[in-house]
Each structure stands twice: as structure tokens, then as C-alpha cells.
Amino acid sequence: MRNILLAAIAILGFSLSITAQDKMMKNEVKTISLEQVPGEFTKKNLTVKEGTYIFEIFNNGIDHEVGFVLVKKGKDISKPENHIQTAYVTTPVGTNSKSNSKATTLAKGEYVYFCPLNPTATDNILTVN
């Protein structure tokens, strides 16, 4: 009887461990790295899967701080209330350094990204499938 009880506890523990690992894999946070050079991003179009991402922004040779703005395509980019604020870098990105955003959950659709401090074009597209 004791062996049966120990086996049942082991099986229950194993199944809970697998369930927790499955949930962690589904909620995995990925990184999107983007490089800015004077006046532009080096990647103009990106396609990713729906999920949660951190944006890593690298300032390559721009002699002042830069940032990052992400907006759902079709919304007015000039209005801060349309910016996805979790995608802002947590600190301004100094020359030849990088900074990250907070974790940002992206739903299917198209987004526009730009930097008003660099400044860059506002036609850079992030597509989420």
C-alpha cells in the first residue's frame, strides 16, 4: 500500500512538472534586436509570430541618445496615447550602447516602429502572424 501511495505521489509530481514546463514554453519572452544608424533603422521590415517580446535597441554611431516607438498600423503616430508604452526603451540609448524595452505582448497585425530622436522614417513595419 505504501509503495502504491509513493508511486501515485511521484506520478502526480511528474505531471505537474510537465504542465508547468508547457506553460513556461508558451509564455516564453523573445527578443527582437534592432539597430539604429544615423537617420534610420537597419531593418525596415520584420515578421514575427504572435507572442511576448522585448525590444533591444542598439545605437550604432549616432552622436546622441535615441529611443523606440511602436504603434499599431493605422493609428496616429503623433499621439502618445497610441504608442505601445511597454515597447519604449527603459532608458535612452546612448552612443554605441543598447537598451531594452519591457516585455510587450504582440497580437496579430501590423505595427509601425520609429525613433523621433534619431529621427527615422515612420514606414518601418513589424508584421505579427
Biotite code that builds the C-alpha atoms (Angstrom):
import biotite.structure as struc

atoms = struc.array([
    struc.Atom([0.000, 0.000, 0.000], chain_id="A", res_id=1, res_name="MET", atom_name="CA", element="C"),
    struc.Atom([2.823, 2.370, 0.890], chain_id="A", res_id=2, res_name="ARG", atom_name="CA", element="C"),
    struc.Atom([4.542, 1.692, -2.473], chain_id="A", res_id=3, res_name="ASN", atom_name="CA", element="C"),
    struc.Atom([1.318, 2.435, -4.334], chain_id="A", res_id=4, res_name="ILE", atom_name="CA", element="C"),
    struc.Atom([0.946, 5.738, -2.466], chain_id="A", res_id=5, res_name="LEU", atom_name="CA", element="C"),
    struc.Atom([4.561, 6.721, -3.195], chain_id="A", res_id=6, res_name="LEU", atom_name="CA", element="C"),
    struc.Atom([4.123, 5.837, -6.879], chain_id="A", res_id=7, res_name="ALA", atom_name="CA", element="C"),
    struc.Atom([0.939, 7.933, -7.081], chain_id="A", res_id=8, res_name="ALA", atom_name="CA", element="C"),
    struc.Atom([2.698, 10.923, -5.500], chain_id="A", res_id=9, res_name="ILE", atom_name="CA", element="C"),
    struc.Atom([5.637, 10.557, -7.920], chain_id="A", res_id=10, res_name="ALA", atom_name="CA", element="C"),
    struc.Atom([3.312, 10.409, -10.933], chain_id="A", res_id=11, res_name="ILE", atom_name="CA", element="C"),
    struc.Atom([1.363, 13.453, -9.736], chain_id="A", res_id=12, res_name="LEU", atom_name="CA", element="C"),
    struc.Atom([4.588, 15.410, -9.177], chain_id="A", res_id=13, res_name="GLY", atom_name="CA", element="C"),
    struc.Atom([5.888, 14.455, -12.612], chain_id="A", res_id=14, res_name="PHE", atom_name="CA", element="C"),
    struc.Atom([2.662, 15.510, -14.368], chain_id="A", res_id=15, res_name="SER", atom_name="CA", element="C"),
    struc.Atom([2.614, 18.873, -12.533], chain_id="A", res_id=16, res_name="LEU", atom_name="CA", element="C"),
    struc.Atom([6.207, 19.470, -13.593], chain_id="A", res_id=17, res_name="SER", atom_name="CA", element="C"),
    struc.Atom([5.373, 18.809, -17.253], chain_id="A", res_id=18, res_name="ILE", atom_name="CA", element="C"),
    struc.Atom([2.338, 21.121, -17.087], chain_id="A", res_id=19, res_name="THR", atom_name="CA", element="C"),
    struc.Atom([4.451, 23.924, -15.596], chain_id="A", res_id=20, res_name="ALA", atom_name="CA", element="C"),
    struc.Atom([7.106, 23.480, -18.296], chain_id="A", res_id=21, res_name="GLN", atom_name="CA", element="C"),
    struc.Atom([4.455, 23.612, -21.040], chain_id="A", res_id=22, res_name="ASP", atom_name="CA", element="C"),
    struc.Atom([3.063, 26.864, -19.647], chain_id="A", res_id=23, res_name="LYS", atom_name="CA", element="C"),
    struc.Atom([6.547, 28.375, -19.405], chain_id="A", res_id=24, res_name="MET", atom_name="CA", element="C"),
    struc.Atom([7.292, 27.464, -23.024], chain_id="A", res_id=25, res_name="MET", atom_name="CA", element="C"),
    struc.Atom([4.048, 29.090, -24.190], chain_id="A", res_id=26, res_name="LYS", atom_name="CA", element="C"),
    struc.Atom([4.819, 32.273, -22.208], chain_id="A", res_id=27, res_name="ASN", atom_name="CA", element="C"),
    struc.Atom([8.444, 32.496, -23.334], chain_id="A", res_id=28, res_name="GLU", atom_name="CA", element="C"),
    struc.Atom([9.659, 36.046, -23.859], chain_id="A", res_id=29, res_name="VAL", atom_name="CA", element="C"),
    struc.Atom([11.715, 36.506, -27.018], chain_id="A", res_id=30, res_name="LYS", atom_name="CA", element="C"),
    struc.Atom([13.976, 39.387, -28.033], chain_id="A", res_id=31, res_name="THR", atom_name="CA", element="C"),
    struc.Atom([13.752, 41.499, -31.175], chain_id="A", res_id=32, res_name="ILE", atom_name="CA", element="C"),
    struc.Atom([17.060, 43.285, -31.783], chain_id="A", res_id=33, res_name="SER", atom_name="CA", element="C"),
    struc.Atom([17.026, 46.466, -33.844], chain_id="A", res_id=34, res_name="LEU", atom_name="CA", element="C"),
    struc.Atom([19.973, 48.658, -34.779], chain_id="A", res_id=35, res_name="GLU", atom_name="CA", element="C"),
    struc.Atom([19.772, 52.387, -35.424], chain_id="A", res_id=36, res_name="GLN", atom_name="CA", element="C"),
    struc.Atom([22.328, 54.252, -37.518], chain_id="A", res_id=37, res_name="VAL", atom_name="CA", element="C"),
    struc.Atom([22.080, 57.971, -38.355], chain_id="A", res_id=38, res_name="PRO", atom_name="CA", element="C"),
    struc.Atom([18.584, 58.606, -39.724], chain_id="A", res_id=39, res_name="GLY", atom_name="CA", element="C"),
    struc.Atom([17.338, 55.022, -39.976], chain_id="A", res_id=40, res_name="GLU", atom_name="CA", element="C"),
    struc.Atom([16.855, 51.522, -38.645], chain_id="A", res_id=41, res_name="PHE", atom_name="CA", element="C"),
    struc.Atom([18.947, 48.899, -40.433], chain_id="A", res_id=42, res_name="THR", atom_name="CA", element="C"),
    struc.Atom([15.917, 46.519, -40.514], chain_id="A", res_id=43, res_name="LYS", atom_name="CA", element="C"),
    struc.Atom([12.926, 48.076, -42.283], chain_id="A", res_id=44, res_name="LYS", atom_name="CA", element="C"),
    struc.Atom([10.547, 45.101, -42.220], chain_id="A", res_id=45, res_name="ASN", atom_name="CA", element="C"),
    struc.Atom([10.209, 42.298, -39.685], chain_id="A", res_id=46, res_name="LEU", atom_name="CA", element="C"),
    struc.Atom([7.835, 39.366, -39.371], chain_id="A", res_id=47, res_name="THR", atom_name="CA", element="C"),
    struc.Atom([7.369, 37.513, -36.079], chain_id="A", res_id=48, res_name="VAL", atom_name="CA", element="C"),
    struc.Atom([4.837, 35.179, -34.525], chain_id="A", res_id=49, res_name="LYS", atom_name="CA", element="C"),
    struc.Atom([2.254, 36.341, -32.034], chain_id="A", res_id=50, res_name="GLU", atom_name="CA", element="C"),
    struc.Atom([3.750, 36.406, -28.539], chain_id="A", res_id=51, res_name="GLY", atom_name="CA", element="C"),
    struc.Atom([5.649, 38.395, -25.950], chain_id="A", res_id=52, res_name="THR", atom_name="CA", element="C"),
    struc.Atom([8.813, 40.235, -26.902], chain_id="A", res_id=53, res_name="TYR", atom_name="CA", element="C"),
    struc.Atom([11.456, 42.551, -25.501], chain_id="A", res_id=54, res_name="ILE", atom_name="CA", element="C"),
    struc.Atom([12.839, 45.095, -27.952], chain_id="A", res_id=55, res_name="PHE", atom_name="CA", element="C"),
    struc.Atom([16.615, 45.522, -27.771], chain_id="A", res_id=56, res_name="GLU", atom_name="CA", element="C"),
    struc.Atom([17.650, 48.782, -29.428], chain_id="A", res_id=57, res_name="ILE", atom_name="CA", element="C"),
    struc.Atom([21.288, 49.436, -30.398], chain_id="A", res_id=58, res_name="PHE", atom_name="CA", element="C"),
    struc.Atom([22.586, 52.944, -31.140], chain_id="A", res_id=59, res_name="ASN", atom_name="CA", element="C"),
    struc.Atom([25.348, 52.451, -33.712], chain_id="A", res_id=60, res_name="ASN", atom_name="CA", element="C"),
    struc.Atom([27.319, 55.674, -34.083], chain_id="A", res_id=61, res_name="GLY", atom_name="CA", element="C"),
    struc.Atom([24.565, 58.246, -33.528], chain_id="A", res_id=62, res_name="ILE", atom_name="CA", element="C"),
    struc.Atom([26.102, 61.071, -31.509], chain_id="A", res_id=63, res_name="ASP", atom_name="CA", element="C"),
    struc.Atom([23.107, 61.486, -29.195], chain_id="A", res_id=64, res_name="HIS", atom_name="CA", element="C"),
    struc.Atom([20.567, 59.356, -27.350], chain_id="A", res_id=65, res_name="GLU", atom_name="CA", element="C"),
    struc.Atom([17.869, 57.520, -29.280], chain_id="A", res_id=66, res_name="VAL", atom_name="CA", element="C"),
    struc.Atom([14.656, 55.745, -28.343], chain_id="A", res_id=67, res_name="GLY", atom_name="CA", element="C"),
    struc.Atom([11.997, 53.476, -29.807], chain_id="A", res_id=68, res_name="PHE", atom_name="CA", element="C"),
    struc.Atom([8.277, 53.894, -30.514], chain_id="A", res_id=69, res_name="VAL", atom_name="CA", element="C"),
    struc.Atom([5.859, 51.166, -31.617], chain_id="A", res_id=70, res_name="LEU", atom_name="CA", element="C"),
    struc.Atom([2.327, 51.943, -32.845], chain_id="A", res_id=71, res_name="VAL", atom_name="CA", element="C"),
    struc.Atom([-0.428, 49.743, -34.280], chain_id="A", res_id=72, res_name="LYS", atom_name="CA", element="C"),
    struc.Atom([-0.528, 50.483, -38.024], chain_id="A", res_id=73, res_name="LYS", atom_name="CA", element="C"),
    struc.Atom([-3.305, 52.891, -38.941], chain_id="A", res_id=74, res_name="GLY", atom_name="CA", element="C"),
    struc.Atom([-3.235, 54.811, -35.653], chain_id="A", res_id=75, res_name="LYS", atom_name="CA", element="C"),
    struc.Atom([-1.942, 58.377, -35.427], chain_id="A", res_id=76, res_name="ASP", atom_name="CA", element="C"),
    struc.Atom([1.751, 58.025, -34.526], chain_id="A", res_id=77, res_name="ILE", atom_name="CA", element="C"),
    struc.Atom([1.955, 61.639, -33.326], chain_id="A", res_id=78, res_name="SER", atom_name="CA", element="C"),
    struc.Atom([-0.347, 60.905, -30.374], chain_id="A", res_id=79, res_name="LYS", atom_name="CA", element="C"),
    struc.Atom([1.474, 59.337, -27.402], chain_id="A", res_id=80, res_name="PRO", atom_name="CA", element="C"),
    struc.Atom([-1.740, 57.606, -26.305], chain_id="A", res_id=81, res_name="GLU", atom_name="CA", element="C"),
    struc.Atom([-1.430, 55.433, -29.435], chain_id="A", res_id=82, res_name="ASN", atom_name="CA", element="C"),
    struc.Atom([2.135, 54.380, -28.579], chain_id="A", res_id=83, res_name="HIS", atom_name="CA", element="C"),
    struc.Atom([2.583, 50.933, -27.078], chain_id="A", res_id=84, res_name="ILE", atom_name="CA", element="C"),
    struc.Atom([4.338, 52.213, -23.997], chain_id="A", res_id=85, res_name="GLN", atom_name="CA", element="C"),
    struc.Atom([5.751, 48.881, -22.850], chain_id="A", res_id=86, res_name="THR", atom_name="CA", element="C"),
    struc.Atom([7.815, 48.924, -26.071], chain_id="A", res_id=87, res_name="ALA", atom_name="CA", element="C"),
    struc.Atom([9.583, 52.159, -25.079], chain_id="A", res_id=88, res_name="TYR", atom_name="CA", element="C"),
    struc.Atom([13.196, 51.531, -24.056], chain_id="A", res_id=89, res_name="VAL", atom_name="CA", element="C"),
    struc.Atom([13.566, 51.677, -20.283], chain_id="A", res_id=90, res_name="THR", atom_name="CA", element="C"),
    struc.Atom([16.463, 54.150, -20.576], chain_id="A", res_id=91, res_name="THR", atom_name="CA", element="C"),
    struc.Atom([17.545, 56.349, -23.508], chain_id="A", res_id=92, res_name="PRO", atom_name="CA", element="C"),
    struc.Atom([20.086, 54.594, -25.715], chain_id="A", res_id=93, res_name="VAL", atom_name="CA", element="C"),
    struc.Atom([23.449, 56.373, -25.699], chain_id="A", res_id=94, res_name="GLY", atom_name="CA", element="C"),
    struc.Atom([26.009, 56.317, -28.483], chain_id="A", res_id=95, res_name="THR", atom_name="CA", element="C"),
    struc.Atom([27.326, 52.813, -29.212], chain_id="A", res_id=96, res_name="ASN", atom_name="CA", element="C"),
    struc.Atom([25.203, 51.242, -26.489], chain_id="A", res_id=97, res_name="SER", atom_name="CA", element="C"),
    struc.Atom([21.900, 49.405, -26.215], chain_id="A", res_id=98, res_name="LYS", atom_name="CA", element="C"),
    struc.Atom([18.797, 49.376, -24.066], chain_id="A", res_id=99, res_name="SER", atom_name="CA", element="C"),
    struc.Atom([15.743, 47.158, -23.756], chain_id="A", res_id=100, res_name="ASN", atom_name="CA", element="C"),
    struc.Atom([12.015, 47.671, -23.542], chain_id="A", res_id=101, res_name="SER", atom_name="CA", element="C"),
    struc.Atom([9.722, 45.983, -21.076], chain_id="A", res_id=102, res_name="LYS", atom_name="CA", element="C"),
    struc.Atom([8.043, 42.743, -22.151], chain_id="A", res_id=103, res_name="ALA", atom_name="CA", element="C"),
    struc.Atom([5.451, 43.612, -24.796], chain_id="A", res_id=104, res_name="THR", atom_name="CA", element="C"),
    struc.Atom([2.713, 41.235, -25.915], chain_id="A", res_id=105, res_name="THR", atom_name="CA", element="C"),
    struc.Atom([2.049, 41.493, -29.640], chain_id="A", res_id=106, res_name="LEU", atom_name="CA", element="C"),
    struc.Atom([-1.237, 40.364, -31.194], chain_id="A", res_id=107, res_name="ALA", atom_name="CA", element="C"),
    struc.Atom([-1.634, 39.542, -34.884], chain_id="A", res_id=108, res_name="LYS", atom_name="CA", element="C"),
    struc.Atom([-1.499, 42.586, -37.115], chain_id="A", res_id=109, res_name="GLY", atom_name="CA", element="C"),
    struc.Atom([0.884, 45.227, -38.400], chain_id="A", res_id=110, res_name="GLU", atom_name="CA", element="C"),
    struc.Atom([2.808, 47.765, -36.378], chain_id="A", res_id=111, res_name="TYR", atom_name="CA", element="C"),
    struc.Atom([4.924, 50.783, -37.300], chain_id="A", res_id=112, res_name="VAL", atom_name="CA", element="C"),
    struc.Atom([8.184, 51.489, -35.461], chain_id="A", res_id=113, res_name="TYR", atom_name="CA", element="C"),
    struc.Atom([10.334, 54.610, -35.473], chain_id="A", res_id=114, res_name="PHE", atom_name="CA", element="C"),
    struc.Atom([12.562, 56.857, -33.404], chain_id="A", res_id=115, res_name="CYS", atom_name="CA", element="C"),
    struc.Atom([11.600, 60.537, -33.092], chain_id="A", res_id=116, res_name="PRO", atom_name="CA", element="C"),
    struc.Atom([15.000, 61.336, -31.545], chain_id="A", res_id=117, res_name="LEU", atom_name="CA", element="C"),
    struc.Atom([17.165, 59.984, -34.386], chain_id="A", res_id=118, res_name="ASN", atom_name="CA", element="C"),
    struc.Atom([14.851, 60.788, -36.349], chain_id="A", res_id=119, res_name="PRO", atom_name="CA", element="C"),
    struc.Atom([13.968, 57.815, -38.529], chain_id="A", res_id=120, res_name="THR", atom_name="CA", element="C"),
    struc.Atom([11.331, 57.166, -41.182], chain_id="A", res_id=121, res_name="ALA", atom_name="CA", element="C"),
    struc.Atom([7.935, 56.117, -39.925], chain_id="A", res_id=122, res_name="THR", atom_name="CA", element="C"),
    struc.Atom([7.392, 53.390, -42.513], chain_id="A", res_id=123, res_name="ASP", atom_name="CA", element="C"),
    struc.Atom([9.283, 50.589, -40.771], chain_id="A", res_id=124, res_name="ASN", atom_name="CA", element="C"),
    struc.Atom([6.840, 47.666, -40.466], chain_id="A", res_id=125, res_name="ILE", atom_name="CA", element="C"),
    struc.Atom([6.606, 44.863, -37.920], chain_id="A", res_id=126, res_name="LEU", atom_name="CA", element="C"),
    struc.Atom([4.171, 42.152, -39.031], chain_id="A", res_id=127, res_name="THR", atom_name="CA", element="C"),
    struc.Atom([2.848, 39.720, -36.429], chain_id="A", res_id=128, res_name="VAL", atom_name="CA", element="C"),
    struc.Atom([1.354, 36.445, -37.720], chain_id="A", res_id=129, res_name="ASN", atom_name="CA", element="C"),
])
